[in-house]
Amino acid sequence: MITELKQEQFNNALALNTYYNLEIAAILSGNNPGRVFADDAQNPKTAIVWTDDGVFFIGDTNNNRFMDNLDTFMTETIKPLRATFDATNWYICSVSQEWDAQIRRIFSAHQIEESKQYIYRIKDMENLTIHLPVLENGFSIQPASVELLTAPSKNLDFFVDGILDFWPDVDTFCEKGFGYFLVADDKIISRCTMDFKFENTVTVGVATDADHRKKGYAHLTASAVLKHCKEFGYSPYWDCMATNTGSIALATSLGFERDHTYTVFELDLSRY
């Protein structure tokens, strides 16, 4: 049987986390919201760490107790749960070559697609040179705050929804996270915000209003976040699709270097 762990039981699965992906540690440590399912709540050997964007299989790849119950779990739990998001696709982030092989085997009878994700890190944050150019007239860089993220704005929902992919609400994000926003005429133009955090490592994400893209605004807000990271001792972590050339170019221009690659499997639950 695969069961869902209560928040206070997440620590029981911490020993399973020997992997690179920061999201796993951020959720198991309780810093970011998420869900955890495992073969045993008290002494798990294999677990699924759930984010709204995708899930991570961790632990023993040869755990028959877990594998034998996975098909029922998919039908009775995962498929209805994804339906609450009005989604039929399920993204499984693989944490190792062993899990790559096991996921391919488990779902061999179903339609599943593979893609690659790249993780970028800054190797020498202490000596990183950060350029913050002079802003255009009427533009300002503002730190994340409840006031900014609840004030009337034509496009506020676009930016807040991106934050709520990783945080339960704006208040929690502003309490535990940080970010910087490019604002003009009381309208948010671009953002760079912290998505996940574990110890001193933080994942960062960027977004720019559709009418203002390809103008270097994401570079502005990301530079402000890097300055914050340098001042407060954070190690930034950039995760993007291998096909997202724009994100890769931005990360590289900011001083990031590719540090890790992993596989994402996309499963069509409508055919499950």
C-alpha positions as CSV (number, residue, x, y, z in Angstrom):
1,M,0.0,0.0,0.0
2,I,1.2,3.5,-0.8
3,T,0.1,6.1,1.8
4,E,0.3,9.8,2.1
5,L,2.5,11.1,4.9
6,K,1.3,13.8,7.3
7,Q,3.5,17.0,7.4
8,E,5.0,15.9,10.7
9,Q,6.1,12.6,9.1
10,F,8.0,14.2,6.3
11,N,11.2,13.9,8.3
12,N,10.9,10.1,8.1
13,A,11.7,10.3,4.4
14,L,14.6,12.7,4.7
15,A,17.1,9.8,4.8
16,L,15.9,8.8,1.3
17,N,17.1,12.1,-0.1
18,T,20.6,11.5,-1.5
19,Y,19.8,13.3,-4.7
20,Y,20.8,16.6,-6.4
21,N,17.3,18.1,-7.0
22,L,16.7,20.9,-4.5
23,E,12.9,20.6,-4.6
24,I,13.0,17.3,-2.7
25,A,14.9,18.7,0.3
26,A,12.8,21.9,0.3
27,I,9.6,20.0,0.7
28,L,10.8,17.3,3.1
29,S,12.3,19.9,5.4
30,G,8.9,21.7,5.5
31,N,10.2,25.0,3.9
32,N,8.0,24.7,0.8
33,P,4.5,23.2,0.4
34,G,4.2,19.8,-1.1
35,R,3.0,16.2,-0.5
36,V,4.7,13.0,0.2
37,F,3.5,9.4,-0.5
38,A,5.5,6.3,0.6
39,D,5.3,2.6,1.2
40,D,5.4,3.1,4.9
41,A,4.8,6.3,6.9
42,Q,7.1,5.5,9.8
43,N,10.0,3.7,8.0
44,P,9.7,4.5,4.2
45,K,12.0,2.8,1.7
46,T,10.6,4.5,-1.4
47,A,8.6,7.7,-1.7
48,I,7.0,10.1,-4.2
49,V,7.6,13.8,-3.4
50,W,4.9,15.9,-5.0
51,T,5.0,19.4,-6.3
52,D,2.2,20.9,-8.5
53,D,4.7,21.1,-11.4
54,G,5.9,17.5,-11.1
55,V,6.9,14.6,-8.8
56,F,10.1,12.9,-7.7
57,F,10.5,9.2,-7.1
58,I,13.1,8.7,-4.5
59,G,14.6,5.8,-2.5
60,D,14.9,2.1,-3.3
61,T,14.3,1.4,-7.0
62,N,13.9,-2.3,-6.3
63,N,11.2,-2.0,-3.6
64,N,8.6,-4.6,-4.6
65,R,6.2,-3.5,-1.9
66,F,6.1,-0.1,-3.5
67,M,6.1,-1.2,-7.1
68,D,3.4,-3.8,-6.7
69,N,1.0,-1.1,-5.4
70,L,1.9,1.7,-7.9
71,D,-0.7,0.8,-10.5
72,T,-3.6,1.0,-8.0
73,F,-2.1,4.2,-6.6
74,M,-2.0,5.8,-10.0
75,T,-5.6,4.9,-10.8
76,E,-7.1,5.7,-7.4
77,T,-5.0,8.7,-6.2
78,I,-2.8,10.3,-8.9
79,K,-5.3,10.5,-11.7
80,P,-8.1,12.1,-9.6
81,L,-5.6,14.4,-7.9
82,R,-4.3,15.7,-11.3
83,A,-7.9,16.2,-12.4
84,T,-8.4,18.7,-9.6
85,F,-5.8,20.8,-11.5
86,D,-7.7,20.4,-14.7
87,A,-4.7,18.4,-16.0
88,T,-4.3,15.0,-17.6
89,N,-0.6,15.0,-17.9
90,W,1.8,13.9,-15.1
91,Y,5.4,14.9,-15.0
92,I,7.9,12.6,-13.3
93,C,11.3,14.1,-12.6
94,S,13.9,11.3,-12.4
95,V,16.7,11.7,-9.9
96,S,19.1,9.1,-11.2
97,Q,20.0,6.7,-14.0
98,E,18.6,3.9,-11.9
99,W,15.2,5.7,-11.7
100,D,15.4,6.5,-15.4
101,A,15.4,2.8,-16.1
102,Q,12.8,1.9,-13.5
103,I,10.4,4.6,-14.7
104,R,10.7,3.4,-18.3
105,R,10.0,-0.2,-17.1
106,I,7.1,0.7,-14.9
107,F,5.2,2.7,-17.5
108,S,6.3,0.7,-20.6
109,A,2.7,-0.2,-21.4
110,H,1.6,3.5,-21.4
111,Q,2.3,6.5,-23.6
112,I,5.3,8.3,-22.0
113,E,7.5,11.0,-23.4
114,E,11.0,12.0,-22.3
115,S,12.8,15.4,-22.1
116,K,15.9,16.8,-20.4
117,Q,16.2,19.5,-17.8
118,Y,19.4,21.5,-17.1
119,I,20.4,22.8,-13.7
120,Y,22.8,25.8,-13.6
121,R,24.8,27.0,-10.7
122,I,27.2,29.9,-10.0
123,K,30.6,28.4,-9.0
124,D,32.1,31.4,-7.3
125,M,29.3,33.6,-5.9
126,E,31.7,35.6,-3.7
127,N,33.6,37.0,-6.7
128,L,30.7,37.3,-9.1
129,T,30.5,40.7,-10.8
130,I,26.9,41.9,-10.9
131,H,25.9,44.8,-13.2
132,L,22.8,46.8,-12.3
133,P,22.3,49.2,-15.2
134,V,20.6,52.6,-14.9
135,L,16.8,52.2,-15.2
136,E,14.7,54.0,-17.7
137,N,12.7,57.0,-16.5
138,G,9.6,55.9,-14.6
139,F,11.0,52.4,-13.9
140,S,11.9,51.1,-10.5
141,I,13.2,47.8,-9.0
142,Q,11.1,46.9,-5.9
143,P,11.6,44.0,-3.4
144,A,8.8,41.6,-2.9
145,S,6.2,42.7,-0.3
146,V,2.6,42.0,0.6
147,E,1.8,45.5,-0.3
148,L,3.2,45.3,-3.8
149,L,1.6,41.9,-4.5
150,T,-1.9,42.9,-3.4
151,A,-2.0,46.4,-4.8
152,P,-4.2,47.1,-7.8
153,S,-2.4,46.3,-11.1
154,K,-3.5,45.4,-14.6
155,N,-1.4,42.2,-14.8
156,L,-1.0,41.3,-11.1
157,D,-2.6,37.9,-11.5
158,F,0.0,36.8,-14.0
159,F,2.9,37.4,-11.6
160,V,1.1,36.2,-8.4
161,D,0.0,33.0,-10.1
162,G,3.6,32.2,-10.9
163,I,4.5,32.7,-7.2
164,L,1.6,30.5,-6.0
165,D,2.9,27.6,-8.1
166,F,5.5,27.2,-5.2
167,W,4.0,28.9,-2.2
168,P,0.5,28.5,-0.5
169,D,-0.1,32.3,-0.4
170,V,1.6,35.7,-0.8
171,D,2.1,36.2,2.9
172,T,4.1,32.9,3.2
173,F,6.2,33.8,0.2
174,C,7.0,37.2,1.6
175,E,7.8,35.7,5.0
176,K,10.0,32.9,3.8
177,G,11.1,33.9,0.3
178,F,12.3,37.0,-1.6
179,G,12.3,38.5,-5.0
180,Y,12.5,41.7,-7.0
181,F,10.1,43.3,-9.4
182,L,10.5,45.8,-12.2
183,V,7.6,48.3,-11.9
184,A,6.5,51.1,-14.2
185,D,3.4,53.2,-13.9
186,D,2.1,51.0,-11.0
187,K,2.3,48.0,-13.3
188,I,4.7,45.0,-12.8
189,I,6.8,44.5,-15.9
190,S,9.1,41.6,-14.8
191,R,10.0,39.5,-11.8
192,C,12.7,37.3,-10.4
193,T,11.6,35.4,-7.3
194,M,12.7,32.5,-5.1
195,D,10.8,29.3,-5.8
196,F,12.4,26.7,-3.5
197,K,14.8,26.9,-0.6
198,F,16.8,24.4,1.4
199,E,19.5,25.7,3.8
200,N,21.4,28.4,1.9
201,T,20.5,27.2,-1.6
202,V,17.6,28.8,-3.5
203,T,16.0,28.1,-6.9
204,V,15.0,31.2,-8.8
205,G,12.4,31.8,-11.5
206,V,11.8,34.7,-13.9
207,A,8.7,36.0,-15.7
208,T,8.1,39.1,-17.9
209,D,4.9,40.6,-19.1
210,A,4.1,39.5,-22.7
211,D,4.2,43.1,-24.0
212,H,7.7,43.8,-22.6
213,R,9.7,40.7,-23.5
214,K,13.1,40.7,-25.2
215,K,14.1,44.0,-23.7
216,G,16.5,42.8,-21.0
217,Y,14.0,43.3,-18.2
218,A,14.4,39.7,-16.9
219,H,18.1,40.3,-16.7
220,L,17.5,43.4,-14.5
221,T,15.3,41.6,-11.9
222,A,17.6,38.5,-11.9
223,S,20.6,40.7,-11.3
224,A,18.8,42.3,-8.3
225,V,18.1,38.8,-7.0
226,L,21.8,37.7,-7.5
227,K,22.9,40.9,-5.6
228,H,20.6,39.9,-2.8
229,C,22.0,36.3,-2.8
230,K,25.5,37.6,-2.7
231,E,24.8,40.0,0.2
232,F,22.9,37.4,2.3
233,G,25.0,34.3,1.5
234,Y,22.6,32.3,-0.7
235,S,23.6,30.0,-3.5
236,P,21.3,30.4,-6.5
237,Y,20.1,27.4,-8.5
238,W,18.6,27.8,-12.0
239,D,16.5,24.9,-13.5
240,C,15.1,25.0,-17.1
241,M,14.2,22.8,-20.0
242,A,17.1,21.8,-22.3
243,T,15.1,23.3,-25.2
244,N,14.5,26.7,-23.5
245,T,17.2,28.5,-25.3
246,G,16.1,31.9,-24.0
247,S,16.3,30.8,-20.4
248,I,19.7,29.1,-21.0
249,A,21.1,32.3,-22.6
250,L,19.8,34.4,-19.7
251,A,21.3,32.1,-17.1
252,T,24.7,32.1,-18.9
253,S,24.7,35.9,-19.3
254,L,24.2,36.1,-15.5
255,G,27.2,33.9,-14.7
256,F,25.6,30.6,-14.3
257,E,27.2,27.4,-15.6
258,R,25.5,24.1,-16.4
259,D,26.0,21.7,-13.5
260,H,23.6,18.8,-13.8
261,T,21.1,17.2,-16.2
262,Y,18.1,15.0,-15.4
263,T,15.2,13.4,-17.2
264,V,11.6,14.4,-17.1
265,F,8.9,11.8,-18.1
266,E,5.5,13.0,-19.2
267,L,2.7,10.5,-18.8
268,D,-0.7,11.0,-20.4
269,L,-3.1,10.0,-17.6
270,S,-6.2,10.2,-19.9
271,R,-4.9,6.9,-21.4
272,Y,-4.1,5.3,-18.1
